[in-house]
Amino acid sequence: IECLTQLLRNGVRANLRIVVEIAKKWSEQFTPKALIEMFEEFNCYEGTYWYTVSFVSECKDKDLVFKCIEAGIKCSATVPQAIKFVTQICRVHEHFDAKE
């Protein structure tokens, strides 16, 4: 995670795609919680969104589903399809607390 953090520190825009791809590939080893905290450290909601959409459909952890929804809403200005995806998740996902 230190290497990914350094990549983001050196330029979020320039390195976001590679950081997200590595995060998806090594998610189990790094843990989703630690990876999301890393993206949040840089207020990189787009990173959190692209990372979490890779597994949110099968996710049973309501906190991770919420993080995906939150990130999708916060990055919707730069990722227009995020609102559509978030709407779909809110409608159909079984492990999502609408009160949050």
N, C-alpha and C positions, 0 to 999 in steps of 0.2 A: 504494500500500500504506500510505502514511503516513495517509491519510484513514481507511482501514479500521482501522488500529491505533488511531487516536484514537477512533473509534466504540466499539471494544472497551474502551478505557481509560475512556470515559465511562459504560460500563455494559454488561457482557457480556450479561446476561439481556435487557436492554431492546433491544439492537441486534444480537443474534446472527443473527436471521433475515435482516435486510437485508444484513449483512456476508457471510453464506453465499451469498445470491443474487448479490451483486456478484462474489464470488470465483468462483462457477461461470461467470458470464457472461464475465469477463475472465481466466479461468484461463490461457489461452495467453500472454497478454501479461505477466501477473505471475509466471508459472510455478508449478506445483503445489508445488515444494519451498519457495519463498518464502512461499506462502500457508499451508502447513502449519506452517512455522516461526513465522509470525505467530500462528496459533491456539495453538501450544504455548507461546509466550511468556506467554500468559494461562492456561495449563493448561486450555484450553478444548477438551477432547476431544470434546465434543458438536459443536462447530464443525468440527473435523477430520473427524468421522464424517459429518456431513451434507454436507460439501463433497466428500469422497472417494467416497461412495456414488453420486454423480452420474456418475462415470466409471470406477469400479473394474472393472466387468464387461468393459470393452474394454481395460483397462490392461495393458500388457506389462512395466511396470516393477515388479519384485518388491518394491522398497523402498516404493513407493506402495501396493501391495496390503497389505504388512505394516502400514503406517501406518493404513490403513482398519481392519484387523483389530484392531490395538492400541487404536485410538480406540473402536471398537465395544464392546470388552470393558470399557474404562475408563468408558464413559458408560452402560453397560447399566442402571444404577439409575434413570436419568432417561429413558432411551430403551429401553423394554422390548423392542421389536422388533429391537434391535441384535444381540442374541445369536442370534436366528434367522437374520438376514442373515449374520452372521459365520460361523456354522456352514455355511451354504450356500456361501459363498465358499471356505471351507477344503476343502469336499468337491469342488467342481467347477472351481475356478480353476486354470488351467495355469501361471500365472506367480506362484507362491507357494512359498516355501521353508518347509516344515513344521518344519524344525529351529529356525528363529527363533522 
